């Protein structure tokens, strides 16, 4: 079985890169908060995405368009369109086509209005209460800089003056800071998808390879689940696909309860080809001191979110 193990050689190229490490921390923080948001909104039968659409409609006097949603939310048009179609089937919105308009107008229904009134943001307020208002405002400023640069590099053609998040005053709320964090992760994530697709990897697969390299080339599903804050079945499914592509192997030793996940030579070769050009370019707009501060804020928020997730897991 030792022949299945690829011994990791050389240094981890991505370690000690402040921009990349902060990007990973930002991604994990966004995911941790999103998990808490999922749990909170599931109590009233909504997803975070549906909640965002309903809240945007409420701010726009109950009506909007897919294009306006796409610009404001910084999501691809087809992604928003698919979401709206599902919400229409659930009776949360209606799509109305007027003769002189190029696209459908999305209108909130009574059912949608009633659910909007039940939306809470306790998880957001709890998490961001771990940093001061002054620090949160500074965090928002850093996120706005990253978002502006990321949009300018992306293929999404949006005028910066159309993006509400970039034009709101610095004295924003915890929820607006969360929206900024979510949007930065979305836009940079899109650029990351494009970059990694060139070498046949997804961001999730890249993350697994990165974690394995950091752990000396091997780990377990349980450890990968904890580190990534993913559900066990999600990590297991991802690893099955990676094993089929020859990136990792699963090895069962006699005295171990679960499989050990080891990186293969092919996985190591793929990892060696990983580049982080967009990340370096985007984060270069922040000074070293600003990146350190951003990382500091994210660590506090991430640990708070992780703590709440552990509490929720103990209750369930």
N, C-alpha and C positions, 0 to 999 in steps of 0.2 A: 504493500500500500504506500510505502514511502516514495515510490516512483511517481505517484499521483501528485505529490507535493512539489510545487515550484518554489525554490528558495529565493526570496527577494534579495536582489543585489542592488548596490548603488544607493544613493540618498533619495529621499522623497523630495522630488523637485518642487512640489507645491507647498511644502511646509516652510514656515518662516517667510511666507509672502503675505504681508499685512492685508493687501487688497483681497486676495483669495480667501484668507482665513475669515475676514470680516464678511465677505459674501456668503460663505458657508454658515456663519453665525446668523446672518440676516435671514437666510432661507429657513434655518431651523426655528428661529424665533417666529417667523411668519406662520410656519406649519403648526407650531405649538399653540399659538393663539387661535388659529383656524380650528383646531380640534376642540378647544374650549367653546368656540363660537358655534360649532356644529352641535355640541351637546346642549347648549343653551337654547338654540332656535328649534331643535328637534322637538322640544316640549310643546311647541305650538304648531308643529307640522310644517316647518319651513327649513330651507337650506340657507346658508349665508348669501348665496348668489340670488336667490329669490327675494330675500330680505332687502338686498341692495337695490334691486329693481323696484320693489314696492316703495322704498324710501325715496328713491329718485323721482318716481312718479308723484309722490305726495308733495315733494318740493317744487315740482313743475305743474302744480294745480291739477294733478291727476292724469296728465297726458304727456306723451313724448314720442320719439321715434327710435328705431334700432340704431340709426346713425348717431343720434345724440347720446344714446346709452353707450355705444362703442367709444365715442370720443371722451365722454365723462369718466367712464369706468376703465378705459384703456385696455379693452379686450377686443379680440378679433370680431369682425362683424358676424361671421357665420356662427361663432360661439354664442353671441348674444341672441341671434335669431333663433337658434335651437332652444335656448333657455326660455325665450318668450313663447314659443310654440307649446312647450310643456306647461307653462303657467296658464296659457289659454285653455288647455285641456282640463286643467284643475279648477278653472273658473275664477282665477285670480286677476286676469286681464282680458281685454278684448282687443282685436285688431280691426280697425276701421279704415276703409279706403275711400277718400274723398276725390271727386273728379279731377280737380286741378292740382292734386298733390302727387309727387313722384313715388312716395312710399307710404306704407300703412302707418296710421297713427295708433300708438299703443295707449289704451285707456284703462285705468284701474277700475275694477268692479266693486260692488258693495262687499263681496266676500273678501276681496283684496284689502279694502279699507279697514274692515273689521280686524283682519289679521295684523295689519300695520300697527294698529293701536296696541296690540299685545306684544310687539317687539320690545325686548329689553336689551340693554347693553352692559349688564352688570359685570360680565367677564372682562370686557374692555376696560371699564373704569377701575376694577380691582387690580388688574395687571399694571396699568400705567400709573397707579397710585404709588408704586414702588420707586418712582423717580419724581423729583420736584417739578413744579410747573415750568420753572426756568430751564431745567434740563430737558423737559419734553419739548419746549419751544426750540431749543438748540437742536435737538434730535430731528424735529420737523424741518428745520432749515437745511441740515445735512441731507435729509431724504429728498428734499426738493431739488437740490443741486444734482444729486445722483439721477433723479427722475428726468430732469431736463436734458442731461447729457445722454441718458439711455434712449430717450425718445429721438434725439437727433441722430443717433446711430442706427435706430431700428428702421424697418421697412414700412412701418405704419405711418401713413401720411396724415398727420394731425397738426394743425396750427397750434403752437404753444399757448396762444392767447385764448384758445377755446377750452383749455383744460382748467376746470374750476379749482382743482387741488393746487395748481401752481399760482393761482391768483388770489387765494384766500389769505387773510392777514396772519401774521406769525402767532397772534394770540388765539390759537386754535384750540379745539377740544381734543380729548383723548381719542374720540372716534375718528376725527380727521387725521390724527397722527397714525392711527391704525390703517386708514385708507391709503395714506402715503406709503406706509411700509408694504402693504399688500400690492400696490401699484408698482413700486420699485421692483419687488420680487417678480411680478408678472412680466414686465417689459424686459428686464435683464434676463429672466428665464427664457424668454422667447429668443433672444440673441444667443443664449447658451445652447438652446436646442439646435439652432442652425449651425453653430460652430462644431458641436459634438457629432452631428449627423454626418459630417464630412469624413469621420473615421468610424462610422457605424455604431456609435454609442448613443444612449439616451442619458439625460442628466441623472436619472435614478441609478443606471448602471455605472456611470462615472462615480457617483457617490459611494456605491458599494466597493468598487475597486480602490477608491481613495481610503476608505475605512480599513479595508484588508491590508493595504500597504502600510498604513499607520500602525496596524496591529501586528506587524511582522509577517504578513502574508496569510494569516488565518484568523478565523473567528467562529462564532456560532450564530444561529438564527436568533437566539435569545439576546445575545450581545448586540447584534445588528439592530434588533427591534428597539432596544433601550436607547442606543446611540442616536437612531434616526427618529425616535418617537413614532414609529409606524406600527400599525397593527401587525401581529405575527403572520396572519395569513397573507397580507400584502407583501411582506418581505419574502415569505416562502415562495409565493408565485413568481416574484421577480427573480429569485435565485434559480428557480426551475428553468426559466427562460435563458438565464445567463449560462447555466450548465449546458443547455442544448447548443448554445453558441460557442461552447468551449472556453468560456472566460473563467469559470470556476469549477471546482470539483467538490462533491460532498463525500466525506469519508467517515465511516463509523468504526470507532475503535472499541474494543471489547468492554472496557470499564467505563465508558462514557455513555451518558443517558441520551444525548442527541448528536446529530451529525456535526462534524467540524467542516466549516466552509473554507476552502483553500484556493488561492489564486493560482491559475495555470500560467504557463509560459506565454500563451496567447493573450491572456488577461494582462500580464505584465507588459507585453509589447504594445497592447492597446493603450494602457495607462501611460506609457512613455511617449505616446503621440498626442496626449491631451495638451491643448493650448488654452490660454485664458486671456487672449488678446482683448476682447470687449471688456472684461472685468478690469484689467489693468488700465485700459483707456478711460473707462467711466470713473473709476476711483482716483485717477490721477488728478481729478478736479478738486480733490480734498488734500489738504496738507497732511503730513505724517501725524501731527498733533491732532488734527480733526478726525483722522481715521481711528486713532487711539481712543478719543472721546466717544465716537460713534460705537466702537466695539465695546467700550465700557457700559454705555447705556443699554446696548443690546444684550449683554451678558446678564445685567440685572433683570431685564424684562423676561429673558429666556428662562432664567432660573425660577422666577415667580410663576410663569406659565407652566413650567415643568412640575413645580410643586403642586399646583392646582390639579394637574392631570393625574398625578400620583394619588392625590386625595380622592378624586372621582373614581379611580380604578379600585381603590380600597372599598369604596361604598358599593360598587357594582358587583 
